[in-house]
Structure formats: structure tokens, C-alpha cells
Amino acid sequence: MTATLPPETGAVGGRAEMPLAPSRPVLAHDWRRLVRMGAVGAFAQIFIALSNMPVRLDERVVVKPVLSLGYLTLLMVPFAAGYRVGHQIKREGMPQYAAGAHEVAGGAACGALAGGGLSLLAVLLANFDLREPLVNWSPMLAELLAFGRATWFAVVVWLLIGAAIGAAGGILRTLGPRTRRAVVTMVLAVAGAAVMEPLVVDLAEGMRLEGLTDRLYARRGGVNWTSALGIAAASGVLAVLGRGRIRQARDHIASLEGAKRNRANFGLIVLTGAALIILPLFAGKLTNELLANVGLFVLLALGLNVVVGLAGILDLGYVAFFAVGSYSAAVLTAATSPRINPEMPWLVALIVVVVITGLVGLFIGAPVIRMRGDYLAIVTLGFGEIIRLLFLSDWLSGWFGGAQGITKIPGAGIFGLTSVAGTDPRRVFYLVLAFCAIAIYVSWRLERSRLGRAWMAVREDETVAEAMGINTVNVKLLAFVVGAILGSFSGAIFSAKVGSVFPNSFLILVSIVILVVVIFGGMGSIVGVIAGSAVLIGVLGGPKQPGLLAEFSEFKLLIYGALLIWMMLARPEGLIPSVRRSRELHQEEMAQDAWLRGQVEDDDGSGTQAAPLT
């Protein structure tokens, strides 16, 4: 017989929640936790400063003349620490306290400790020569930390700034859910307008709305402070008024079934497709180039999503298929190919490229497919590097050009009507969009097929899947082949877009970035993979492709690593996860909730509601 906790100990399974207890006294803190979090914030401040990020980003203005991107990277840490220190862990039977002056005081204390890290760094920079052990920081850092004044000013001001920003984080904790949501939306809207300045200006020029951007942005970049107030007010109002309607529309679509659900999804797909078709017509080269780069990584991420997200095979050498697709298309279409130069039409060559890449997928997958876990990851990593070194080697230089690569690759001819090349990024984007649509449809159909269900069974537990009669070897080989073919699409378009291919374009870093995109967006989720590509590649850029924030080019790997760590700790299912993947990751929590609701079966197999403990 099962039993549940008494009704008065918590709000589980529809029972009434315990009322909030009065706010705690101002000084009744867990000082050990507060000091520990403040110390982590101080270390983070010092690390960011010594990476030279504030100096490099100081030229990028967010709100003129108040805030630059360099100072913003420093101010985020005490704010996050001040907000986090007031977090209450919900436990059964333990009271929940109302937020008040306790959270504000704790946030101020934690923020002051975090700001003290920069105060300590300012003293060290002024009294010791740190150039030899710490070669990355610039002498301009000391001037930036002191605001061009004396060292004592830097010590005092960063303690005060840290306390003030940390208190702001504590105040955010005291606000109600709707007000907090509105405030966060306002801040993100202003920051987003500053980050997307190149994109907005480019679109405004295409629509002949230069006057709007002249009012919105300063001449040397950044949002004017008056425009920032207007954007914040408008976004706050929309957040308050539109939140309920958006949620109602989302819940309404989720509640639909059968033909109605299919019609609603089809309508959303048509609207999204129409927007993506119309947008490039009003955009300049910058926006179209950015969209084309994002589309190429969407293609690669969709292929890796089949291998990693659906089949659960940790492939760290996925760039090999990208390289094979690029080189195969170059050899078949370019007249400058060293030994073989049939100069096929691009669409005909693409068919051959698909066959070649599929065979390479079988060749790589066959010897490693019986391995699991870390061993499989290491072997695929090795194969990825072997493919790149083969293209680079003198042994095959007579076929693929070695370090000189293959140049003067013609554009992608589409039925002899037009040629798609990098000189016209709009056409490149439309070509990428067409192949993304094909890849999305194929991935969607495969996910819901018998093969897709077999992939997901292997991902959950390969031993159980094999015991159920699934041929795991063939299933995993098919995942390799499908992922290789989708990756070859991106490679063939890449060679036609750039007009040349070199071995250095296919470093192992490309595989890592694609894997980060899949994990960040949500493994197994098509929409999540697209969102992850748009956010990471569109804003930060790819390994060698610029994004909206070109200033972050030398800090991409640092940010990728920080995002990956945060995602694994806070949201392992990804930005937009699939329902099945979320259930797999949170099945223990769901089982615990079921037990607390008394939904577990009794010894006799009945599912009756259990009585509370006495």
C-alpha cells in the first residue's frame, strides 16, 4: 500500500498551496551561501576582465552615452548574483517566504562582493606587473576599470556599483510575475535593438526607412537614450497586454487534434515560409549573407540532429561529411580540378555527391557502429580529422589540390536558368531555403516513421532496443547515412557559394560548433535546431563566418563553452525541446510527482488514490 504526504505539507496533485510566510528579517541570511556566491561572482568578474573582453567590446555602444557593451559584460555578473542569492528552493513541508527587504539586502551584499573582484583587480594592476603571467589583458584595462581616474576611485566605485546592481537583482526578485516579466522584456528589447543594429539598418535601407534608423540610433552606433526609453515603454506595454493572448493562442493550437491541428500547423508553416521568401527582397547584402550562413548551419545541424538527437550517436567528426560534400561538388563541377574535371551541371553533380557521401557514411559507420559512448565519440573524432588530413596530404594533392585546394568553382546552375554564387547572397539564401525545406520535411517524416521510433529506442537504451528485436547495427548505420546526405547538401552549396574549397575550412571546430547548436536548440527537436542556429550563428557567427556581433569573433569559443555548461546544468533538454526528449530527461521527477499525487499502483495492481500518512 502506498501513502502520500499530509495535505498541509505542500501543493501537489491539486491540493491547496501553503500560504507564503512573512518576509524574513533583513539580516537573516545564509551567510556562507551568500559569501560563496559573491566569491564566484568576483572570480567571474576578474576572469572576464582579464580575458580583455571589456576593452575589446567597449567600442560597441549599447545605449549612448550611458552604456557600452564592454561595461555591460561586467555589470551582468553582480546583477545575476544579486538575483540568484534570493532564490528559495521549494521543499515539501518547508515554508516559502514572501520576497522583501531581505532579498534586496542580500542582493546588495552579494553584488558588493562580486564588484569587489574588480576593485581587487584594479589594485593589482596598479601595483604589480601582470603582463608576463597574464598575456591577454591590455594596459587599457586599468584605465577602463578606473574610468580614467585614480585607483582608489576604481576600488570605491566598483564596490558601490556592485552593491547597486546586486540590489537591483534583489528588487527584481520582489516583483510580481507579470511585472518581473515586463521588466525583463523591456531590458531585453533595448539590448536586442542595440545588438541587431546592423540588421535593422540594412532592412531600413531596403525599405527606404533611413529616417527611422537615424532617430533610433546614434551616428556612431548604439541606441539613443531617448529611443531606449521609448523601446522599453512600448515593449513593457506589449508584454503586459500580449502575454495572455499569446498563451491562449498557443494553448488553443496545442488543444487541437486531428485535421484541425494539421491545418493550424500548415498555416503556421505557410506564414513562416512566406516571411522567409519576402524578407530577402527588402534586405541588403549583409542580411542576406547572414541568412545564408544561418541556413547552411541549419542544414548541417539537421543532419547531426538525426545522428545525435534521434539515434543518440555522439558523432564528433560530422565535419567529414561536410568536407566530402564540398570537395565532391568541386571536383565534379570545376574546370580547375587537378585530375578529374567532368564539369557536370550542378544538379547532376549533386546526385553523385549524395551517393558518394552516403558511401562515405557507410565506410565511417561500419567499423565503429558497435562502439558506444566515449569510445564512439573518440573514433568519430579521429575519422573527422583523417578525412581533412587526406584532403591536405601530398599523396592526394593530384586529385584534390592539397593545401592549395580547388578554386574557381562555378556557381550552382539551376535547370540552366540561373547561376547561384556568393556574389549574389539573396540567390544563395533562396537555394539554401529550398534545401532546408527538403531536409526539414525528410527529418519530420523520418522522426514519425518506424525507423525514427527505432532510432529513439536505441537512444533511450540500446540493450533494451536490441532485446526487443531492433537490428541496432543497421539502424545506426542508416542514421549515419541520412546524416551524411543532409550534411552533403550544405557542403555542395558551400563550395558553389564560396567558389573555392580548402582543407582549413573543415577543422574539427566546425563539428563542435554544430554539436553546440544542436544541444543548445534541443536535441531531437527540428524547431529547436533551427532556433539554435539562428541564435548562435546569427548573433555570434560560425567558426569563420561573422554574425551580428562581429566584436565577439575572438570570444566565440569562450561563449560557446559557457552556454554549453549553463545549458547542461540549467536546461539539459535545450532551448525548444521535443516532448519525448523532455520526458526522458525528467522521468525521475515525473515519477516522483506521480507518487506524491498517489497515482502509483497498489500491490494488487489497482491505481487507487492513496491515503495520507498518519
C-alpha positions as CSV (number, residue, x, y, z in Angstrom):
1,M,0.0,0.0,0.0
2,T,1.3,3.4,-0.9
3,A,1.0,6.6,1.1
4,T,1.3,10.3,0.4
5,L,2.4,13.3,2.4
6,P,-0.2,15.1,4.5
7,P,-2.3,17.6,2.6
8,E,-1.0,20.5,4.6
9,T,2.7,19.9,3.7
10,G,2.6,21.2,0.1
11,A,0.7,21.8,-3.0
12,V,0.9,18.6,-5.0
13,G,-1.8,16.9,-7.1
14,G,-4.3,19.7,-6.9
15,R,-4.1,20.3,-3.1
16,A,-4.1,23.8,-1.7
17,E,-0.8,25.6,-1.6
18,M,0.6,26.7,1.7
19,P,0.3,30.5,2.1
20,L,3.5,32.5,1.9
21,A,5.2,33.2,5.2
22,P,6.1,36.8,6.0
23,S,9.3,38.1,4.6
24,R,12.4,37.1,6.6
25,P,14.4,39.7,8.6
26,V,16.8,41.7,6.7
27,L,20.0,40.2,8.2
28,A,18.7,36.6,8.5
29,H,20.8,35.3,5.6
30,D,22.7,32.1,5.0
31,W,26.0,34.0,5.1
32,R,28.0,31.0,4.0
33,R,26.0,30.7,0.8
34,L,26.0,34.5,0.2
35,V,29.8,34.7,0.6
36,R,30.3,31.7,-1.7
37,M,28.1,33.2,-4.4
38,G,29.7,36.6,-4.1
39,A,33.1,34.9,-4.4
40,V,32.0,33.1,-7.5
41,G,30.8,36.5,-8.9
42,A,34.1,38.1,-8.1
43,F,36.1,35.4,-9.8
44,A,33.8,35.7,-12.8
45,Q,34.4,39.5,-12.9
46,I,38.2,39.0,-12.8
47,F,38.1,36.3,-15.4
48,I,36.0,38.4,-17.8
49,A,38.2,41.4,-17.3
50,L,41.5,39.5,-17.8
51,S,40.1,38.0,-21.0
52,N,40.2,41.5,-22.4
53,M,36.6,41.3,-23.3
54,P,35.6,44.7,-21.8
55,V,38.3,46.5,-23.6
56,R,37.5,44.9,-27.0
57,L,33.8,45.5,-26.6
58,D,34.0,49.0,-25.2
59,E,33.7,50.5,-28.7
60,R,30.3,48.9,-29.3
61,V,27.8,51.2,-27.7
62,V,24.5,49.8,-26.4
63,V,22.8,53.0,-25.1
64,K,24.6,56.2,-26.0
65,P,26.1,57.8,-24.0
66,V,25.3,55.7,-20.9
67,L,26.4,52.1,-21.5
68,S,28.8,50.2,-23.8
69,L,28.9,46.5,-24.5
70,G,32.2,46.3,-22.6
71,Y,30.8,47.6,-19.3
72,L,27.6,45.6,-19.9
73,T,29.7,42.3,-19.7
74,L,30.9,43.4,-16.3
75,L,27.6,44.6,-14.9
76,M,25.7,41.4,-15.7
77,V,27.6,39.4,-13.1
78,P,26.6,41.3,-9.9
79,F,23.1,41.6,-11.2
80,A,22.9,37.8,-11.8
81,A,24.5,37.1,-8.4
82,G,22.1,39.5,-6.6
83,Y,19.1,37.9,-8.3
84,R,20.2,34.4,-7.7
85,V,21.1,34.7,-4.0
86,G,17.4,35.4,-3.2
87,H,16.3,32.1,-4.8
88,Q,14.3,29.8,-2.5
89,I,14.4,26.1,-3.0
90,K,10.9,24.6,-2.8
91,R,10.8,21.6,-0.4
92,E,7.9,19.7,0.8
93,G,6.8,20.8,4.3
94,M,9.1,23.8,4.3
95,P,7.6,27.3,4.3
96,Q,8.0,29.7,1.4
97,Y,8.8,33.3,2.4
98,A,7.5,36.4,0.7
99,A,10.2,38.4,-1.0
100,G,11.0,41.7,0.5
101,A,13.8,43.8,2.0
102,H,15.7,40.5,2.9
103,E,16.2,39.8,-0.8
104,V,17.2,43.4,-1.6
105,A,19.8,43.5,1.2
106,G,21.2,40.0,0.2
107,G,21.4,41.1,-3.4
108,A,23.3,44.3,-2.4
109,A,25.7,42.3,-0.2
110,C,26.3,39.7,-2.8
111,G,26.7,42.3,-5.6
112,A,29.2,44.2,-3.5
113,L,31.3,41.1,-3.0
114,A,31.2,40.4,-6.8
115,G,32.2,44.0,-7.5
116,G,35.0,43.7,-5.0
117,G,36.7,41.4,-7.5
118,L,37.2,44.3,-9.9
119,S,38.3,46.5,-7.0
120,L,41.0,43.9,-6.1
121,L,42.0,43.6,-9.8
122,A,42.4,47.4,-10.1
123,V,44.7,47.4,-7.1
124,L,46.8,44.5,-8.5
125,L,47.1,46.2,-11.9
126,A,48.2,49.4,-10.4
127,N,50.9,47.9,-8.1
128,F,52.2,44.8,-9.9
129,D,53.3,43.9,-13.4
130,L,51.0,41.1,-14.5
131,R,51.9,41.2,-18.2
132,E,54.2,38.2,-18.0
133,P,51.8,35.6,-16.4
134,L,48.7,37.1,-17.9
135,V,49.4,38.0,-21.6
136,N,45.9,38.6,-22.8
137,W,44.9,41.6,-20.8
138,S,45.6,45.1,-22.2
139,P,47.1,48.0,-20.3
140,M,43.9,49.9,-21.2
141,L,42.0,47.6,-18.8
142,A,43.3,49.6,-15.8
143,E,42.1,52.9,-17.3
144,L,38.7,51.3,-18.1
145,L,38.2,50.0,-14.6
146,A,39.2,53.3,-13.0
147,F,37.1,55.3,-15.5
148,G,40.2,57.3,-16.3
149,R,40.8,58.3,-12.7
150,A,42.9,57.2,-9.7
151,T,43.0,53.6,-8.4
152,W,41.2,54.4,-5.2
153,F,38.3,55.7,-7.3
154,A,38.0,52.3,-9.0
155,V,38.1,50.5,-5.7
156,V,35.2,52.5,-4.3
157,V,33.1,52.8,-7.4
158,W,33.1,49.1,-8.2
159,L,32.0,48.3,-4.7
160,L,29.2,50.8,-4.9
161,I,28.2,49.8,-8.5
162,G,28.3,46.1,-7.5
163,A,26.0,46.8,-4.4
164,A,23.6,48.9,-6.5
165,I,23.4,46.4,-9.4
166,G,23.1,43.5,-6.9
167,A,20.3,45.3,-5.1
168,A,18.5,45.8,-8.5
169,G,18.7,42.0,-8.9
170,G,17.1,41.6,-5.5
171,I,14.4,44.1,-6.3
172,L,13.5,42.1,-9.4
173,R,13.0,39.1,-7.1
174,T,10.4,41.0,-5.1
175,L,8.3,42.0,-8.1
176,G,5.2,40.0,-9.1
177,P,5.4,37.6,-12.0
178,R,3.8,39.9,-14.6
179,T,5.8,42.9,-13.5
180,R,9.0,40.9,-13.5
181,R,8.2,39.6,-17.0
182,A,7.6,43.1,-18.2
183,V,10.8,44.5,-16.8
184,V,12.9,41.6,-18.3
185,T,11.2,42.2,-21.6
186,M,12.0,45.9,-21.5
187,V,15.7,45.2,-20.8
188,L,15.9,42.5,-23.5
189,A,14.2,44.7,-26.0
190,V,16.6,47.6,-25.6
191,A,19.6,45.2,-25.7
192,G,18.2,43.4,-28.7
193,A,17.7,46.7,-30.6
194,A,21.3,47.6,-30.0
195,V,22.6,44.1,-30.9
196,M,20.5,44.0,-34.1
197,E,21.5,47.5,-35.3
198,P,23.3,46.2,-38.5
199,L,20.3,44.1,-39.4
200,V,17.8,46.9,-38.7
201,V,19.8,49.5,-40.6
202,D,20.2,47.1,-43.6
203,L,16.4,46.3,-43.7
204,A,15.6,50.0,-43.3
205,E,17.7,50.9,-46.3
206,G,15.9,48.3,-48.4
207,M,12.5,49.6,-47.3
208,R,13.7,53.3,-47.6
209,L,13.2,54.0,-44.0
210,E,16.5,55.6,-43.2
211,G,14.8,58.4,-41.3
212,L,13.6,55.9,-38.7
213,T,17.0,54.5,-38.0
214,D,18.5,57.9,-37.9
215,R,16.2,58.7,-34.9
216,L,16.6,55.3,-33.3
217,Y,20.4,55.0,-33.4
218,A,23.3,57.4,-32.8
219,R,25.6,58.3,-35.7
220,R,28.5,56.2,-34.3
221,G,26.3,53.3,-33.2
222,G,24.1,52.5,-30.2
223,V,20.6,53.3,-29.3
224,N,19.9,56.9,-28.2
225,W,18.8,57.1,-24.6
226,T,15.5,58.7,-25.7
227,S,14.9,55.9,-28.1
228,A,15.8,53.4,-25.4
229,L,13.1,54.8,-23.2
230,G,10.6,54.6,-26.0
231,I,11.5,51.0,-26.8
232,A,11.4,50.0,-23.2
233,A,8.0,51.6,-22.7
234,A,6.5,50.0,-25.8
235,S,7.9,46.5,-25.1
236,G,6.7,46.7,-21.5
237,V,3.1,47.5,-22.6
238,L,3.2,44.8,-25.2
239,A,4.5,42.3,-22.6
240,V,1.6,43.1,-20.2
241,L,-1.1,43.2,-22.9
242,G,0.1,40.4,-25.2
243,R,1.2,37.7,-22.7
244,G,-2.2,36.3,-22.1
245,R,-3.2,36.3,-25.7
246,I,-0.1,34.6,-26.9
247,R,-0.5,32.0,-24.2
248,Q,-4.2,31.5,-25.1
249,A,-3.3,31.1,-28.8
250,R,-0.5,28.6,-28.0
251,D,-2.8,26.6,-25.7
252,H,-5.6,26.7,-28.3
253,I,-3.3,25.3,-31.0
254,A,-2.0,22.6,-28.6
255,S,-5.5,21.6,-27.7
256,L,-6.4,20.9,-31.4
257,E,-6.4,17.4,-32.7
258,G,-6.6,15.5,-35.9
259,A,-7.3,17.5,-39.1
260,K,-7.7,20.8,-37.2
261,R,-4.3,20.5,-35.7
262,N,-2.8,19.7,-39.1
263,R,-4.5,22.7,-40.7
264,A,-3.2,25.0,-37.9
265,N,0.4,23.7,-38.3
266,F,0.2,24.0,-42.1
267,G,-1.0,27.6,-41.7
268,L,2.0,28.4,-39.4
269,I,4.4,26.8,-41.9
270,V,2.9,28.8,-44.8
271,L,3.2,32.1,-42.9
272,T,6.8,31.3,-41.9
273,G,7.7,30.3,-45.4
274,A,6.1,33.4,-46.9
275,A,8.0,35.7,-44.4
276,L,11.3,34.0,-45.3
277,I,10.6,34.4,-49.0
278,I,9.6,38.1,-48.8
279,L,12.2,39.2,-46.3
280,P,15.3,38.9,-48.6
281,L,13.6,41.1,-51.2
282,F,13.8,44.1,-48.9
283,A,17.1,43.2,-47.3
284,G,20.6,44.2,-48.4
285,K,23.7,42.0,-48.9
286,L,24.5,42.0,-45.2
287,T,21.2,40.5,-44.1
288,N,21.1,38.0,-47.0
289,E,24.6,36.9,-46.3
290,L,23.7,36.4,-42.6
291,L,20.6,34.4,-43.6
292,A,22.6,32.2,-46.0
293,N,25.2,31.4,-43.3
294,V,22.5,30.5,-40.8
295,G,20.7,28.3,-43.4
296,L,23.9,26.4,-44.1
297,F,24.4,25.6,-40.4
298,V,20.7,24.7,-40.2
299,L,21.3,22.1,-42.9
300,L,24.3,20.8,-41.0
301,A,22.5,20.8,-37.7
302,L,19.5,19.0,-39.1
303,G,21.8,16.2,-40.3
304,L,23.6,16.0,-37.0
305,N,20.3,16.0,-35.2
306,V,19.4,12.8,-36.9
307,V,22.6,11.2,-35.7
308,V,22.8,12.7,-32.2
309,G,19.3,13.9,-31.4
310,L,17.3,10.9,-32.7
311,A,19.7,7.9,-32.7
312,G,21.8,9.1,-29.7
313,I,25.2,8.5,-31.5
314,L,27.7,11.1,-30.3
315,D,29.4,12.0,-33.6
316,L,32.3,14.4,-33.2
317,G,33.6,14.1,-36.7
318,Y,30.5,15.2,-38.6
319,V,32.5,17.8,-40.4
320,A,33.9,14.9,-42.5
321,F,30.6,14.7,-44.4
322,F,30.6,18.5,-44.9
323,A,34.1,18.2,-46.4
324,V,33.3,15.3,-48.6
325,G,30.2,17.1,-50.0
326,S,32.2,20.2,-50.7
327,Y,35.1,18.5,-52.4
328,S,32.9,16.1,-54.4
329,A,30.9,19.0,-55.8
330,A,34.1,21.0,-56.5
331,V,35.7,18.1,-58.4
332,L,32.6,17.4,-60.4
333,T,31.8,21.0,-61.4
334,A,35.1,22.9,-61.5
335,A,37.3,23.1,-64.6
336,T,40.3,23.7,-62.3
337,S,40.0,20.3,-60.6
338,P,43.6,18.8,-60.8
339,R,42.8,15.3,-62.3
340,I,39.0,14.8,-62.7
341,N,37.0,17.7,-64.2
342,P,33.9,16.5,-65.9
343,E,32.3,19.9,-65.4
344,M,28.9,18.5,-64.7
345,P,25.8,20.6,-64.2
346,W,25.4,21.4,-60.5
347,L,22.1,19.5,-60.0
348,V,23.5,16.4,-61.8
349,A,26.7,16.6,-59.7
350,L,24.5,16.8,-56.6
351,I,23.1,13.4,-57.2
352,V,26.6,11.9,-57.5
353,V,27.6,13.9,-54.3
354,V,24.7,12.3,-52.4
355,V,25.8,8.8,-53.5
356,I,29.5,9.4,-52.6
357,T,28.7,10.9,-49.2
358,G,26.3,8.1,-48.4
359,L,29.0,5.6,-49.2
360,V,31.5,7.5,-47.0
361,G,28.9,7.4,-44.2
362,L,28.8,3.6,-44.6
363,F,32.5,3.5,-44.7
364,I,32.9,5.5,-41.5
365,G,30.0,4.0,-39.7
366,A,30.6,0.3,-40.4
367,P,33.8,-0.1,-38.3
368,V,32.7,2.0,-35.4
369,I,29.0,1.3,-35.1
370,R,29.3,-1.4,-32.5
371,M,31.1,1.0,-30.1
372,R,29.2,3.1,-27.6
373,G,29.6,6.2,-25.5
374,D,33.0,7.8,-25.2
375,Y,34.7,5.2,-27.4
376,L,32.4,6.0,-30.3
377,A,32.9,9.8,-29.8
378,I,36.7,9.4,-29.9
379,V,36.7,7.2,-33.0
380,T,34.4,9.5,-35.0
381,L,36.6,12.5,-33.9
382,G,39.6,10.6,-35.4
383,F,37.8,9.9,-38.6
384,G,36.8,13.5,-39.0
385,E,40.5,14.6,-38.7
386,I,41.6,11.7,-41.0
387,I,39.3,13.0,-43.8
388,R,40.7,16.6,-43.5
389,L,44.3,15.4,-43.5
390,L,43.7,13.2,-46.5
391,F,42.5,16.3,-48.5
392,L,45.5,18.2,-47.2
393,S,48.1,15.5,-47.9
394,D,50.6,15.5,-50.7
395,W,49.5,11.9,-51.5
396,L,46.1,13.1,-52.8
397,S,47.2,16.6,-53.9
398,G,47.0,15.4,-57.5
399,W,43.3,14.8,-57.0
400,F,42.2,17.5,-54.6
401,G,44.9,20.1,-54.8
402,G,46.4,19.6,-51.3
403,A,46.9,22.8,-49.3
404,Q,46.1,24.9,-52.5
405,G,42.6,23.4,-52.6
406,I,40.3,23.8,-55.6
407,T,39.5,27.3,-56.8
408,K,37.3,28.9,-59.5
409,I,34.3,26.7,-58.7
410,P,31.3,27.7,-60.8
411,G,28.0,28.7,-59.1
412,A,25.1,26.3,-58.7
413,G,23.2,26.2,-62.0
414,I,19.5,25.6,-61.5
415,F,18.0,24.0,-64.7
416,G,20.2,26.2,-66.8
417,L,18.2,29.3,-65.9
418,T,20.3,31.0,-63.3
419,S,23.6,30.6,-61.5
420,V,23.8,30.8,-57.7
421,A,27.1,32.1,-56.4
422,G,28.4,34.0,-53.4
423,T,28.3,37.3,-55.3
424,D,24.5,37.3,-55.0
425,P,23.7,36.2,-51.4
426,R,20.0,36.6,-52.0
427,R,20.0,33.7,-54.5
428,V,22.2,31.7,-52.2
429,F,19.7,32.1,-49.4
430,Y,16.8,31.0,-51.6
431,L,18.8,27.9,-52.6
432,V,19.6,27.2,-49.0
433,L,16.0,27.8,-48.0
434,A,14.8,25.2,-50.6
435,F,17.2,22.5,-49.3
436,C,16.3,23.4,-45.7
437,A,12.7,22.8,-46.5
438,I,13.6,19.4,-48.0
439,A,15.7,18.5,-45.0
440,I,13.0,19.6,-42.5
441,Y,10.4,17.5,-44.3
442,V,12.6,14.4,-44.5
443,S,13.6,14.8,-40.8
444,W,9.9,15.2,-39.8
445,R,8.8,12.2,-41.8
446,L,11.7,10.0,-40.5
447,E,11.0,11.0,-36.9
448,R,7.5,9.7,-37.1
449,S,8.3,6.6,-39.1
450,R,9.1,3.1,-37.9
451,L,12.8,3.9,-38.5
452,G,12.5,7.0,-36.4
453,R,10.9,5.2,-33.5
454,A,13.7,2.6,-33.7
455,W,16.3,5.4,-33.5
456,M,14.7,6.8,-30.4
457,A,14.6,3.4,-28.8
458,V,18.3,3.0,-29.4
459,R,18.9,6.4,-28.0
460,E,17.0,5.6,-24.8
461,D,18.6,2.1,-24.2
462,E,20.4,0.2,-26.9
463,T,20.4,-3.0,-24.9
464,V,16.7,-3.0,-24.4
465,A,16.1,-2.0,-28.1
466,E,18.2,-4.9,-29.2
467,A,16.3,-7.3,-26.9
468,M,13.0,-6.0,-28.5
469,G,14.2,-7.2,-31.9
470,I,15.6,-4.0,-33.3
471,N,18.7,-4.5,-35.5
472,T,20.7,-1.8,-33.8
473,V,23.6,-2.1,-36.3
474,N,21.5,-1.4,-39.3
475,V,19.5,1.3,-37.6
476,K,22.6,3.2,-36.5
477,L,24.2,2.8,-40.0
478,L,21.1,4.3,-41.5
479,A,21.4,7.2,-39.1
480,F,25.0,7.8,-40.3
481,V,23.9,7.6,-43.9
482,V,21.0,10.0,-43.5
483,G,23.1,12.5,-41.5
484,A,25.9,12.3,-44.1
485,I,23.5,13.0,-47.0
486,L,22.0,16.0,-45.3
487,G,25.4,17.3,-44.5
488,S,26.5,16.9,-48.2
489,F,23.7,19.3,-49.2
490,S,25.3,22.0,-47.1
491,G,28.8,21.1,-48.4
492,A,27.7,21.3,-52.1
493,I,26.1,24.7,-51.6
494,F,29.1,25.9,-49.6
495,S,31.5,25.2,-52.4
496,A,29.3,26.9,-55.0
497,K,28.8,29.9,-52.7
498,V,32.4,30.5,-51.8
499,G,33.9,29.5,-55.1
500,S,36.8,27.6,-53.6
501,V,37.4,24.8,-51.0
502,F,40.5,24.4,-48.8
503,P,41.2,21.8,-46.1
504,N,41.4,24.5,-43.4
505,S,37.7,25.2,-44.0
506,F,36.8,21.8,-42.4
507,L,38.5,22.0,-39.0
508,I,37.2,19.9,-36.1
509,L,35.9,23.1,-34.6
510,V,33.1,23.0,-37.2
511,S,31.9,19.7,-35.7
512,I,32.0,21.2,-32.2
513,V,30.0,24.3,-33.2
514,I,27.3,22.2,-34.9
515,L,27.1,20.0,-31.9
516,V,26.7,23.0,-29.6
517,V,23.9,24.3,-31.9
518,V,22.0,21.0,-31.6
519,I,22.4,20.8,-27.8
520,F,21.6,24.5,-27.3
521,G,18.5,24.3,-29.5
522,G,17.2,21.0,-28.3
523,M,18.4,17.5,-29.3
524,G,15.7,15.7,-31.3
525,S,13.7,18.9,-32.0
526,I,13.6,20.3,-35.5
527,V,12.3,23.7,-34.4
528,G,14.9,23.8,-31.6
529,V,17.7,23.1,-34.0
530,I,16.5,26.0,-36.3
531,A,16.2,28.3,-33.3
532,G,19.7,27.3,-32.0
533,S,21.3,28.0,-35.4
534,A,19.5,31.4,-35.6
535,V,20.6,32.5,-32.2
536,L,24.2,31.2,-32.1
537,I,25.2,31.6,-35.7
538,G,23.1,34.6,-36.4
539,V,24.3,36.6,-33.4
540,L,27.8,35.2,-32.7
541,G,28.7,33.7,-36.1
542,G,30.2,30.4,-37.1
543,P,33.8,29.3,-36.8
544,K,34.8,31.7,-39.7
545,Q,31.5,33.4,-40.5
546,P,30.7,36.7,-38.9
547,G,27.5,37.3,-37.0
548,L,25.6,40.4,-35.8
549,L,28.1,40.9,-33.0
550,A,31.4,40.8,-35.0
551,E,33.2,42.2,-31.9
552,F,32.7,38.7,-30.3
553,S,34.8,37.0,-33.0
554,E,37.7,36.2,-30.7
555,F,35.5,35.2,-27.8
556,K,33.2,32.8,-29.6
557,L,34.7,29.7,-28.1
558,L,34.5,31.1,-24.6
559,I,30.9,32.0,-25.0
560,Y,30.1,28.7,-26.7
561,G,31.6,26.9,-23.7
562,A,29.8,29.0,-21.2
563,L,26.5,28.4,-22.9
564,L,27.1,24.7,-23.1
565,I,27.9,24.5,-19.4
566,W,24.9,26.6,-18.5
567,M,22.6,24.5,-20.7
568,M,23.7,21.2,-19.3
569,L,23.2,22.5,-15.7
570,A,20.0,24.6,-16.1
571,R,18.2,23.2,-19.1
572,P,19.6,20.0,-20.5
573,E,16.7,19.4,-22.8
574,G,17.6,22.6,-24.8
575,L,16.0,25.8,-25.8
576,I,13.0,24.4,-27.6
577,P,13.0,20.7,-26.6
578,S,11.0,17.8,-28.1
579,V,8.3,16.4,-25.8
580,R,9.8,12.9,-25.9
581,R,13.3,14.2,-25.0
582,S,12.0,16.2,-22.1
583,R,10.2,13.2,-20.7
584,E,13.3,11.1,-21.0
585,L,15.4,13.7,-19.1
586,H,12.8,14.4,-16.4
587,Q,11.3,10.9,-16.0
588,E,12.5,10.7,-12.4
589,E,10.9,14.0,-11.5
590,M,7.7,12.8,-13.2
591,A,7.7,9.6,-11.3
592,Q,8.2,11.4,-8.0
593,D,5.3,13.7,-8.8
594,A,3.1,10.7,-9.6
595,W,4.0,9.2,-6.3
596,L,3.1,12.4,-4.5
597,R,-0.2,12.5,-6.2
598,G,-0.9,8.9,-5.2
599,Q,-1.0,7.8,-8.9
600,V,1.2,4.8,-8.4
601,E,-0.4,1.4,-8.3
602,D,-1.0,-0.5,-5.1
603,D,0.3,-4.0,-4.5
604,D,-2.9,-5.5,-6.1
605,G,-2.4,-3.6,-9.3
606,S,-5.2,-1.1,-8.8
607,G,-4.5,2.6,-9.3
608,T,-6.4,4.0,-6.4
609,Q,-5.6,7.2,-4.6
610,A,-3.6,6.5,-1.5
611,A,-4.4,7.8,1.9
612,P,-2.2,10.3,3.6
613,L,0.3,9.3,6.2
614,T,-0.8,9.4,9.8
